[in-house]
Amino acid sequence: MIKFKWKLAVIFTLFVAYVLSPIASVVNAKAIENNNETEVNIGDYLDKDINIIKESENEIIYQIEEDGQVYEYVEKSTNKDDKDVIVTTVYIIKNGEKEFYNEYETNLTYDENSEGLVTIEQIDEQSPEDTESVTVNLNDKKTEEDYYTEENYYKESPISPTIALGYLKSKGGSYVADMRYEIYSNGTAYAIGGGYKSKKTTSTNWKFRDFKAASDNIRSIEKNLITGGWLGVADAIAAAARKGQLISITLVKKLIKKAGKSIPLLGTVWTLYDYGNAVHKAKKKYNAI
């Protein structure tokens, strides 16, 4: 009887190892436990150098290297007056020392009459007058086809082709994030940065080319999210990013939970985070044209 139980234990252990092994490989992460702090390097997964220094229910600290500069993000969340409040403090790491860079507050207000409606408001502590808010519907049942069919493309395009423009030579970017572009045969180009807002320029304008690359990058990230069934959350994150809001890991997790989904694998959370910040960067490129 003892030998039989021992065999069952071995079989169960092997089964668990078999199931968890691919999950660990998905995010290509290595966790190091040290004094209740966890450091996770998933740079290979997101093509960035990202380390999670500490993560708990109401706090996460992580560092990201961008353009040779290391930034540390400290996110703390609380619940006040039925609102989720996320305070993000950003530091620059110089010569091993932390230097304050910025701080902003993100408030999430939930509509009592509609389960999926969430209002996201962000306050930049350095310029509180620039407070932006957006209301998103996490229960929106749109599919990829709702954004990318040719019928919707021509119906939603803010550009009216003329003889002078010639024919539409190419188009691209993301319809979900509403960061896209059109290039015509005469060299005219349009950057489209949200709904019916567009900027006319030329396809050789380096600022337009930067925007084009940024919007194509959004679409590249977006394809994996759509395949995984994360279109609704991605749409909500993009809406906030288009308003100029910075996306935090805590915000991503809150939206996932509000959408009625279980918190997914680490890689998916970071991909949604990366997606939101890609939209934010593309909007800055759009504004620069």
N, C-alpha and C positions, 0 to 999 in steps of 0.2 A: 504493500500500500504506500509506504514511504517512497519506494523507488518510482512508483507510478506518478505520485505528486511531483517528485523531482523532475521527471520527464516533462510533465505539463508546464512546469515553471520554465524549463529550458525552451520549450516550444513557444511559450508566450513571450519570453525575452527576445527570441529571434524574430518573432512576428513584429513586435514593437520597433525593433531596430530596422527592419525592412521598411516599415511604414514611414518612420521619421527621417530616414536617411535622405530621400529625395527632397523632403521639405527643407532640410538644412542646406542642401546644395542649391536650392532655388535662389536664395539670397546671397549665397557665397559669403556667409558671415561667420566670423569667429568671435565668440563671446569669452571674455575673461572676467571671472568673478573676483572682486577685490574689495573687501570692506563694504559689502552690499552695493557696490557700484558695478555697473556693467559697461564694458567697452566693446563696441561692435564695429568692425570695419567692413562696410559694404561698398567700398569704392569700386571694386571690380564690377559689381552689379549695375550701378548707376553711372559708371564712367566718371566718378568723382571720388575725392578723398573725403569720406564722411565717417566720423567716429561718434558713437553714442557714449557719452561719459557716464550718465546716470539716468535712470528712468524709474519712476514710481507712478502711483495713481494720479497724483496732482502736479507732478513736475517732471520735466525732461530737459536734459542738458546735452547738447551735441555740438561738434565742431565740423565746419565745412571749409575746404580749401577751394577758393575760386580765384583764378588769374594770379596765382602765386601768393595770395593773401589768405590767412586763416582767420575765420570768424567763429566766435562761440555764441551760441543761442541758448538762453535760459528761459524756458516757458513754464509759467505757473498758472494753474487754473483754479478758480473758485466758483461758487454759485451764490449770486446775490439777487434778491428780489425776483426769483424765478428766471434769472438770466445766467447763462454761463459766461464767465469773464476770464479771458486769457491775457495775461500780461507777458509780453516777450521783450526781454532785454538782450541787446546785441553788443558784443565786445569784439574789438580787434586784438589779435594776439601779436605782440611785437616783442621780440627778444625774450620770449617766455613770460612776458607780463601782459595782463589784461588791461585794455584801454577802452573806456565806455565809448560806444559808437551811436546807439539810438535805443529808444524804447517806445513801444506802441501797445495799445490795448485793443483787443477784439472782443466785442459783445455779441452773443447769440441770443436772440429772443424768439421764442416759439409760439406760434399761433395756436391758441386753445381750441379754435373751431376747425382747424385743418391740420391734420397730423403731419403733413409733409412740408408745411410752409415754415421757413426759417428766415429771419432778418439778421443779416450780418453787418455789423457796424465796426469800423476801425478808426481809432483815434491815435494820431501820431503825436507823441508828447512834445516834439519840437515844433510842430505846427498844428495845434488842435483845431484851427479854423478850417483845415482841409479835411475834416471828418467826412467820410463817405459811407453810405449804407446801400445794401442791395437785398432784395427779398427773392429767395429761390424756392422752388418746389421740388423736393426730393422724391416725390411720388410721380413726377412727370414720366409718362410711359412712352416717350419718343424712342424710336429706334434709329439705327444708323441710316437707314434708308430715308427717314424723314429729313435728314440733313443733306444727304449726298445724291439724291436722284436728280437727273437732268431737269425734270419739271420744276422742282423746288429751286434749283440753281438759277434758272432763268427768271422764275417768279420773284426770287428774293434779291437778285442782283440790283444794286443801286445805280449801275451804269447803263445808259441807253446807247448802244452801238450806233455810230453814224458812218456815212461814206468816208468822211475824213479820217476816222479811226482805222478803217480797214476791217479786217476780220479778227476775231478773237484767236490769238495765236496760242496762248497757254493760260492756265489758271491753276491755283494751288492753295495750300494752307489748310486751315481748319474751319469747317462750318460750325462745329460744336462750340469751339472757343470764339468763333466769329473774328478770327484773325486770318485774313486771306488776301489774295491779290489777283489781278487780271492784267495780261500783257497783250497788246494789239500789234497788228502787223506793221503799223507805221512807227513803232517804237514807243508809243504812249503806254504808260503803265498806271494802274490804279492800286493804291494800298487801301484795303477796306478794314477798318478797325472798330467794328461794333455796329450792327444794324445797318442803317443807311448812311453812315458816316464814311466818307472816302476822300482820298487825297490823290490829285492828278499829278503825275511826274513822268519821268522817262525810265525805261528799263535799264539804262546805263548809270542812273543816279546811284552812287554807292550807298546812300542811306536807304534807298528802296531795296537794294540788293541785300543789305543787312536785315531789313524787315522780312524780305522774302525767305531768307535762310531761317530766320527765327520762327516764322509761321509754318514752314515746312517741318521744322523740328517738333513743333506742337503736334502736328498730324502724325508724325512718326511715333511719338510716345502714346498718342491717343488710340492708335490701332490696337495695341496690347490691352488697354483698359476696356475697350469696347468688346473685344473677344472674351474678356473675363467677366463681362456683365456689370461693368462699373460706369456705364454711360451717364446715368442720372447724377451720381456723385461728382463725376468729372465735369458735367455741365454746370453744377452749382459752384464748384471750385473755380471754374473758368469765369463765371459771372462775377465773382468777388475779385478775381485778379484783374479783370478788365476795368474795374473801378479804381485800380491802382493799389488794391490791398495786397499786403504781403501774406503769403500762405504759411501757416505753421503746422507742425506735426499734430499738435493738439487739436487744431481746427479740423484737420482731415479726420481724425478719430471721432470727434464729436459729430461730424456730418455723416460718417459711416454708421454710427450708432443710431442717429436720428432717422436714417433711411431704413432702419429695421434690419440691418445686416450685422453679422458677427464680424468682429475685428479680424481682418484677413492676415495672411502671412506678412512678415516684415517687409518683404520686397514690394508688395502691392501698396502698402501704406506709403513707402518712400517714392514709388512711382507716381502716385497721386500728388504727393508733395512736389515732386519734380515737375509734374505737369502744370500745376498751378503757378509755379515760379517761372516756367517757360512762357506761359501766357503773360505774366507780369512783365517779363523782359521784352516780349514781342510788342506789348503796348507801349513801352518806352521807346522802342525803335520806331513804331508808328508815329508817336508824338514828335520824334526828332526830324521826320521828313518835312 
